[in-house]
Amino acid sequence: MNKYLLILGQSSALARQELAAVLSSSNGQIELTGTNFAVISANQTPQELINILGGTIKVGQYIQTIKNLSDLNTSLWYDILKNNLKPTSKNCFGFSLYNDSNNNYQNIKKVAFQLKKILREKKYKSRLVTGQEAVLSSVIVAKNKLLDHELLIIKNHEEYLLGITRTVQDFVSYGFRDMARPYRDNRSGMLPPKVARMLVNLAGYDTNKSLLDPFCGSGTILQEAMLLGYKKIYGSDISSQAVEETKQNLDWLSKNFALKADLKIKVIDVKNIDQNFETNSIDLIVSEPFMGDARFISQQRSSHNLLTIQKDLQNLYQTAFEKFQKILSPAGQIIFIFPVFNIAGQDIYTLDKKNISRLGFDYQLKEDIIYSREDQKVKRQITVWKFK
């Protein structure tokens, strides 16, 4: 097994859950985790991991742990880099320091300049790449050809973890399939492709499963499932316009990424979904449902109207789970988003765990996951369910 040092994205709680689920499907394991990193053992290559995971932005080879930053001298740094240095071309190198002070960042930068001098003495053309901050972004790493040349330094309590970056998240592809596809769903909050991918991965990584999104919107979840390699993909929505947009988006995706899958996208009210799918025929349901009128919710200044919306949505979700109970396979899972409204600093939740549990579903997460951006009026509470 390979030992890797992973840098997690902004929604680290979700990224950790995704990572645990994916590794459990391939006998890998998390050895150590922090707020923005994880040390793992895995059978996959770095590129295979980054191609699956939506919440991981860098995959590095774990090198070692040191007690003090003074142990990071030019000799150690050179030993880490030497196998990837090229005598006939310019060698760009850099580093990222996580979870530590600016003073320590400046001290490491001094060591980096000393290393640059040593590389020149050894007849290597070199350039030290630095940024405005202590952490180099994936964009900087990719554009400056720092793969195998960026040293990852992560402070963890009183120790420092060292790794060397092997690959970074494909930000170009994520941006392309988000912005260049024919339709983006501006009505329902625009679920980011990275988050959609993480949702699919919360069930583990088994692309032989049949997957359904019963509130498919513009098809973002289905798109990411298709890119992950799922072959039996079903989508539905009460809106005929949403279904048409999903079909066109998936057709665009198939052509641009050379993908094939058994796709069935239909106009179906979730209240009737059990009449359109056979009993126990769906292995995985992944969905961000209708979460209320985003514009109306954002204009509210009191909780009175939102309590009415909360009740209506809870009834809708209760009905949906009653129908899911009939079409889900015995070992099936549900990954479902429940909106959380934030008004005047107060959170109004739509998840009613007791009522969903009464239907025979068991809540799988040990810690609640809330995904949101700053000043967002509607947050996403991400849940995972199985039959009891």
N, C-alpha and C positions, 0 to 999 in steps of 0.2 A: 504493500500500500504506500501511496505517496503522502507526504505531510505538507500541507499548504497553510499559508497565512492569507486570509481573506479580508478585504476591506469592504464593509457594508455601506449601503446607501443611507439616505436620510431617514427612511422608515425602518430603523434597525430592528425593532421588535418584530415587525412583519418579516423582514429579511431573515432573522434567526429562525422563525417558525418555518419559513420556506426551506431553508437550508437543512433543518432537522428532518423534515418530511422527505426531501429528495435523497439525503444520505441514507435514510432508513430503507429506501427501496433498493440500495446497491451495497449494503453491508458497510457503508462508511460510518464515521462517527465524528461528533464535535468533541474535541479534547479540551478546549478552553474558549470562552467567549467573553467579550466586553461590550461596551455600549456601541462601538463602531467597528469591531473586528471579531474574527473567529479563527482559531487554529483547528484544523480538521485533518483526519486521515480519510483518504478516498482512493478508489480504484481509477477514477477518471483522470484524463489529462487536464491541464489548466484550461485549454480551449474547449474541451467538452463541458467542463463545469460552467464556464462563462456563457456558453451557448444555451445552457438550460436555465440558469438562475437569473431572475429579474432584479433581485435586490442586492446583488454583489457587484461592485464596480471595479474591483481589482482582484486578481488571483496571483499570489506570489508564492514562490518556493520558500518554505520555512528554512532558515539557516541555523539559528541558535538563539539562546537567551543570554544576555549579559547582565551583570549586577549593576554596573555603573556606566555612564556614558564615556567616562575616561578610558574604558576598555575598547571603545570604538576608535582605534588609531588607523593610520594610513596603511599599516601592514595588514591588518584584518580586512579593511575595505578592499585593498588590492587583491587579496586572496579570494574574496567573494566575486570580484569582477573578472579576474585574469582569464578564465576559460572562454569568456565571450568577447575579449578584446581583439580587434582586427588591426594588424600592422599597416595595411595598405589604404585604410580609409579613416575618416574622422570618427572618433569614439565620443558620442555624447553620453554624459552620465549625470545623475542627479539623485536627490533623496527627498523623502517626505517624512516629516516628524509629526506623529499623532499624539494628542493628549498631553502635551508638555508645554513648557514656557518659551517665550520668545528669546530669552537669554540663552537657553540651551540650544535653540535653533541657530542662533548666531555662532555659538561655539562649534557646532557641527559644521557649519558653513566654512569656518576657518580650516577645519580638518580637510574638507572637500577641496579647498584651494591648494592645500599642501599636497593632496593626492594628485591634483592636476599637474603640479610641478614635477612630481615623481614620474607620472606617465610620460611627460615630455622627455624627461631624462632617459627613459627607457625606449625612446623613439616612437611613442604612440601619439598620433595627433588626437587631441582631446578638446572637449568643450563642456564646461559645467553649466547645466541648465538649472536656473532658479526661477521662482515666481514671486508674486507679491506676498504670498502667504507661506506658511510652513509646509503646506500640503500641495503637491502638484496634482492638478486635475487630470482626469483620463484624457482629455483633449490635449493637454500639454505633453503628456507621456506619449500619446500616439503620434502627434505631429512632429515631435522632436526625436522620434525613434529611440525611446528610452526602454523599450521592452528588453529584459535581461540586463538593464543598466540602471534601473532605479532602485535604490536601497530603501526599503520600508523599515522605519524605526517606530515602534509603538510602545509607549510607556504603559505598563500594566502594574499598578501598585508601585512597588519599589524596584521593579525589574524593567528591562527593555527587550522586546521581541524584535528579532531581525529577520528580514526576508528580502527576496529579490523579485521584482515584478515580472511575471511571465506573460500576462495578457490583461487587457482591460475591456470593459463593456463596450459593445459596438454602438456608440452614441449616434453614429451616422445612420445606421439601419433603423434604430428606434425613432429617430427624428423623421426619416423618410416615410416609414409606414404610418406614422401619426399624422404628418402634415400633408403628404402627397396623395393619400388615398382619396377616392372620389368624394366621400362624405364623412364629415365629423359631426358627432352628436352634440350640438350646442344646447340642446334642451335639457339634458339630464346629467350635466356635470362633467362630461368629457373624461371618462375613466382613462388614466394614462396607460399606454401599453405595458410599461414596466409593472404597474400594479396588477393589471389583468393577468400577466404572466405569473406573478407571485401567487395570485388566487388559484390559478390552475394547479400550480406546484404544491399547494398546501395539502393536496390529496396524495402526495408522493408522485413519483415519476413512473407511470405505467401507461404508455401510449396505446395499449391494447384495449383500454376501457372505452366504453361509449360515453360521450359527453354531451350534455344538454345545457343550453342557456335559455330559460323560458321568458326572459325579459331582455332580448338580445340587443335592443337599441340599434346602434350602427355596426355591431358585430365585433367589438374590440376583443372580448374574451374569446370568441370563436376564432378570430384571427391568430391570437397567440397560441391557442391550442393546436391550430393547424401548423404553425411554425415549429412547435415542439414535436410534431410528428403524430398527433392523434389522427386516426383515419375514419372513425365513426363519429361525426360531429353533427349535432342537431341544434337548431335554434328556432325560437318562436317569439312572437310579440303580438300584442293586441292591435298594434298600429300597422296597417298595410304599408305605409310609407317607410317605417323602420325596417320592415322585412325586405322591401325593395332595396333600400340603402345597404343593408347587410349583404344581400346577394351581390350587388355591384362591387362592394368593398372586397368580398372574398374572391370574386372573379378577378379583380385587379391584383389581389395578393397572389393568387395562383399563377398568374402570368408573369408577374415581376420576380417571384421567388421560385418558380418552377415546382409548384406543390400540387399534390393530388390527394383527395380525400372523398369519402362518401358523405356528401353534404345534403342535408334536408332542412330547408328553412321555410317555415309556414306561418301564416297568420292564425294565431290561436290565443284566445283569452285564457289566462292561467287557470281560471275557474273550470275550464273544460279540458285541461291538458291531459287528464287521465283517460279521456275519450279518444285521444289521438296517438297515444303510445301504449304498447302492450304492458301488461302487468310484469313487474320485475325486469323490465327491458333496459333500464338506464343505470349505468354504473356510477356516474358522477354528474351532479348538478352544480354548476358554478354560475353565479349570477349577481349582478347589481340590479335590483328591481327598481320599479318606479318609486321615487323618494320624495314625491310632492313637487309642486311647482317652485323651482329654484328662485325665480324672480319674486314671486309672492312671498316666499319665506324670508328672503333677504330684506324685504321692506318692513317686516314686522318689528315692532318695538316693545310688545308685551307678549306674554305667554298664552293669553286667552285663545287666540285663533289657532295657535300651534297645538294646543291640547286637543282641539277638534281634529286637526290633521293627523296628530299622533294616533288617535283612536281609529280613524279611517284606515291608516296605513297598517296598524296592528291587525285589523280585521282582514285586510288584503293578504298580509303575510301568513296569518293563521290559516286562511283558506288555501293558500299556495302550498303550505306544508302538509295540509290534509290530503291534497292531490298528489304531492310528491311521494307520500307514504305508499301510494298504490303503484306507482311506476318505477320506483327505485328498487334495485336489486338488494337482496338480503345483506350483502357486504358493502353496499353503496355508501357514498358520502355526499354531503351537501356543503358547499362553500357559499355562504350567503352574506351579503352586506345589509346591515340595518342602519338607517340614517340616525344621526344625533344632531338635534337642532341646538345651536348656541345663541341665546338671546340675553343680552345684558349680563354676560358672564355666567349664565345659568344653562346647564346642559339638560335637554329634554330627550330621553332615550325612547326608541321605538321597539327595542328588543324586549320581549317578555319571555324569559327563559322557562318559567314554570309552565306556561301554556304550550310552548313548543315541546317541552319534555313530556307533557301529558300525552302527546301524540305518539310517543315511543322513540323519540330521538334523544341521544346523549350528547351533551356539549363537550367537545374534545379539547379545548384550549385550557391550559393551566393559568394563563394570564390573558386578560382582555386586550384586544388590539384595536386601537383607534388610529385611523389614518386621516390626517388633515394637513392642510397648509395654513400658514399664518393668516389670521383674520377671516378664516373661512366660516360662513354661517352654518353650513351643513357638513358635518364630519361623517366619516365612514367607520362604522363598527364592524369589523370583519369576524365572522364566526365559522366554525367547522362542526359538523354534526354527523353522527352515525346512528344506525338503529341500535337500541339497547340490547 
